[in-house]
């Protein structure tokens, strides 16, 4: 069975390591990112004192934003609301006090509402968002602003990946974000291979709807361990 990993290159490589640690050589792993993470020129404002006037806390919905913050911002005094474990780990790794959410944006909003910041919240994220965090917080009376510090630029699927999708072997595809799922959906809809799709959340499953014959299941929690469990279940079903 082929395991097709389409996250950005660094995240795909890391997940491939986790797959091999758990499953050995059960899968032929093909890495074919459909997105590149590219820092935006707007990130330079993180070096400017004016950017931080009135800011009392940060919010991160991806570790990519933490990496951009680390490259530009010297100040580490802000508490950081982080969407999940991986992002929180990255934030702590650069010296921030991280509050960890449950792995998805809606749960992060609830966390912020339970522990509101002192001052304005600055959400550092990408151009393409799965959820409008600022609007959700505004509905709760919490002042926030979003700064897109990186872009998620599409890239074409590799020839190797397309060959896999047209071949006789079953292809298991983990999907980790609505944007990557939407980019991948046309390719999957044209696939002739048997598809088994593992979505990290209902939002990803909705974005990644493809051919009617594809088997789609959603992880019970939005984290890597749950995705590995789901991959195991999908791979063992005939």
C-alpha positions as CSV (number, residue, x, y, z in Angstrom):
1,X,0.0,0.0,0.0
2,X,1.1,3.5,-0.8
3,X,1.0,6.3,1.7
4,X,0.9,9.7,-0.1
5,X,2.0,12.6,2.1
6,X,1.1,16.0,0.7
7,X,1.8,18.4,3.6
8,X,4.7,21.0,3.1
9,X,8.0,19.3,2.9
10,X,9.3,19.6,6.4
11,X,6.0,18.4,8.0
12,X,5.7,15.5,5.5
13,X,9.2,14.4,6.3
14,X,8.5,14.5,10.1
15,X,5.3,12.6,9.7
16,X,7.0,10.0,7.5
17,X,9.5,9.4,10.4
18,X,6.6,8.9,12.8
19,X,5.0,6.5,10.3
20,X,8.1,4.4,9.9
21,X,8.7,4.3,13.7
22,X,5.2,2.9,14.2
23,X,4.7,0.7,11.1
24,X,8.2,-0.1,9.8
25,X,8.1,-0.8,6.1
26,X,4.4,-1.5,5.8
27,X,3.9,1.4,3.4
28,X,5.7,2.7,0.4
29,X,5.8,6.4,1.4
30,X,5.6,9.0,-1.3
31,X,6.2,12.6,-0.3
32,X,4.5,15.1,-2.7
33,X,3.7,18.5,-1.1
34,X,0.8,20.4,-2.6
35,X,1.9,23.6,-0.6
36,X,5.0,25.5,0.0
37,X,5.3,27.7,3.1
38,X,6.7,31.1,2.0
39,X,7.4,34.0,4.4
40,X,5.7,37.2,3.4
41,X,7.4,40.6,3.3
42,X,4.8,41.8,5.9
43,X,6.6,39.8,8.5
44,X,9.2,42.6,8.7
45,X,6.8,44.6,10.8
46,X,7.5,42.2,13.7
47,X,10.8,44.1,14.1
48,X,9.0,47.4,14.6
49,X,8.0,48.7,18.1
50,X,4.8,50.2,16.8
51,X,3.5,46.7,15.9
52,X,3.5,45.7,19.6
53,X,1.7,48.8,21.0
54,X,-1.3,47.6,23.0
55,X,-0.6,43.9,22.3
56,X,-1.0,41.7,25.4
57,X,-0.8,38.2,23.9
58,X,-0.2,36.2,20.7
59,X,-2.2,33.5,19.0
60,X,-0.6,30.9,16.7
61,X,-2.6,28.5,14.6
62,X,0.5,26.9,13.1
63,X,4.1,26.2,13.9
64,X,5.0,28.0,10.7
65,X,3.9,31.3,12.2
66,X,6.0,30.6,15.3
67,X,9.1,30.1,13.1
68,X,8.5,33.4,11.4
69,X,8.0,35.2,14.7
70,X,11.3,33.6,16.0
71,X,13.2,35.0,13.0
72,X,12.0,38.6,13.4
73,X,10.8,39.4,16.9
74,X,13.2,39.9,19.8
75,X,10.5,40.3,22.5
76,X,9.4,37.0,24.3
77,X,7.3,38.5,27.0
78,X,3.9,37.7,25.5
79,X,1.8,34.7,26.5
80,X,1.0,32.7,23.4
81,X,-2.3,30.8,22.7
82,X,-1.4,27.9,20.5
83,X,-3.8,25.8,18.5
84,X,-2.3,22.4,19.5
85,X,0.5,20.5,20.9
86,X,3.0,20.8,18.1
87,X,2.5,24.6,17.9
88,X,2.8,24.9,21.7
89,X,6.0,22.9,21.7
90,X,7.5,25.2,19.0
91,X,6.4,28.3,21.0
92,X,7.9,27.0,24.2
93,X,11.1,26.2,22.3
94,X,11.7,29.9,21.5
95,X,11.0,31.0,25.1
96,X,7.3,31.9,25.0
97,X,4.8,31.0,27.7
98,X,2.4,28.8,25.7
99,X,-1.2,27.9,26.5
100,X,-2.1,24.8,24.5
101,X,-5.4,24.4,22.7
102,X,-7.1,21.1,21.6
103,X,-5.7,21.1,18.0
104,X,-8.4,23.1,16.1
105,X,-9.3,26.8,15.8
106,X,-12.7,26.5,17.4
107,X,-11.3,25.0,20.5
108,X,-8.6,27.7,20.6
109,X,-11.3,30.4,20.6
110,X,-12.8,28.7,23.7
111,X,-9.4,28.6,25.4
112,X,-8.9,32.3,24.8
113,X,-12.4,33.0,26.1
114,X,-11.7,31.1,29.3
115,X,-8.4,32.9,29.8
116,X,-8.7,36.3,28.0
117,X,-5.6,38.3,27.4
118,X,-4.7,41.6,29.0
119,X,-4.6,43.9,26.0
120,X,-5.1,43.3,22.3
121,X,-4.4,39.8,20.9
122,X,-2.3,39.5,17.8
123,X,-2.9,36.4,15.7
124,X,0.1,35.5,13.6
125,X,-0.9,33.1,10.8
126,X,-1.0,32.4,7.1
127,X,-2.8,34.1,4.2
128,X,-5.3,31.2,4.0
129,X,-7.1,30.5,7.3
130,X,-9.3,27.6,8.1
131,X,-11.3,29.8,10.5
132,X,-11.5,33.6,11.1
133,X,-10.2,33.7,14.6
134,X,-10.4,37.5,14.9
135,X,-14.1,37.5,14.0
136,X,-14.9,34.7,16.4
137,X,-13.1,36.6,19.2
138,X,-14.8,39.9,18.3
139,X,-18.2,38.2,18.9
140,X,-17.0,37.5,22.4
141,X,-15.8,41.0,23.0
142,X,-12.1,40.2,22.7
143,X,-10.0,42.6,20.7
144,X,-7.8,40.9,18.2
145,X,-6.0,41.5,14.9
146,X,-4.6,39.1,12.3
147,X,-1.2,39.5,10.6
148,X,-0.5,37.1,7.7
149,X,3.2,36.4,8.1
150,X,3.5,33.5,5.6
151,X,1.7,32.3,2.5
152,X,0.7,28.7,1.6
153,X,1.5,28.7,-2.1
154,X,0.2,25.8,-4.2
155,X,2.5,23.5,-6.1
156,X,1.6,20.9,-8.7
157,X,1.5,17.2,-7.7
158,X,4.6,15.4,-8.6
159,X,4.7,12.9,-11.5
160,X,5.5,10.1,-9.1
161,X,2.4,10.9,-7.1
162,X,0.2,11.0,-10.2
163,X,1.6,7.7,-11.3
164,X,0.6,6.2,-7.9
165,X,-2.9,7.6,-8.2
166,X,-3.3,6.0,-11.6
167,X,-1.8,2.6,-10.6
168,X,-3.2,-0.6,-9.3
169,X,-2.0,-0.3,-5.6
170,X,-4.3,1.2,-3.0
171,X,-3.3,4.7,-2.0
172,X,-3.8,6.0,1.6
173,X,-3.8,9.8,1.8
174,X,-3.7,11.6,5.2
175,X,-5.1,15.2,4.9
176,X,-4.2,17.8,7.5
177,X,-5.7,21.1,6.4
178,X,-8.7,22.3,4.4
179,X,-6.6,24.2,2.0
180,X,-4.4,21.2,1.1
181,X,-7.5,19.0,0.9
182,X,-9.1,21.4,-1.6
183,X,-5.9,21.6,-3.7
184,X,-5.6,17.8,-3.7
185,X,-9.3,17.0,-4.4
186,X,-9.2,17.4,-8.2
187,X,-6.2,15.0,-8.5
188,X,-8.0,12.5,-6.2
189,X,-11.2,12.8,-8.2
190,X,-9.3,11.7,-11.3
191,X,-7.5,8.8,-9.6
192,X,-8.0,5.3,-10.8
193,X,-6.4,3.7,-7.7
194,X,-8.4,2.7,-4.7
195,X,-8.3,5.6,-2.3
196,X,-8.4,5.6,1.5
197,X,-8.6,9.1,2.9
198,X,-7.7,10.0,6.5
199,X,-8.9,13.5,7.5
200,X,-7.7,15.2,10.7
201,X,-11.0,17.0,11.2
202,X,-14.5,17.3,9.8
203,X,-13.6,20.6,8.1
204,X,-10.8,18.8,6.3
205,X,-13.1,16.0,5.3
206,X,-15.6,18.4,3.9
207,X,-13.0,20.2,1.9
208,X,-11.5,17.0,0.5
209,X,-14.7,15.4,-0.9
210,X,-13.7,13.4,-4.0
211,X,-14.8,10.4,-5.9
212,X,-17.8,8.5,-4.5
213,X,-15.8,5.3,-4.2
214,X,-13.1,6.7,-2.0
215,X,-13.2,5.6,1.7
216,X,-13.0,8.7,4.0
217,X,-12.7,8.6,7.7
218,X,-12.1,11.4,10.2
219,X,-9.7,11.2,13.2
220,X,-11.4,11.4,16.6
221,X,-9.0,14.1,17.7
222,X,-7.0,16.5,15.6
223,X,-3.5,15.3,16.3
224,X,-0.7,13.1,14.9
225,X,-1.4,10.1,17.2
226,X,-5.0,10.0,16.2
227,X,-4.0,10.2,12.5
228,X,-1.6,7.3,13.0
229,X,-4.3,5.2,14.6
230,X,-6.7,6.1,11.7
231,X,-4.0,5.1,9.1
232,X,-3.7,1.8,10.8
233,X,-7.5,1.2,10.7
234,X,-7.7,2.2,7.1
235,X,-4.8,0.1,6.0
236,X,-6.1,-3.0,7.7
237,X,-9.6,-2.9,6.2
238,X,-10.1,-5.0,3.1
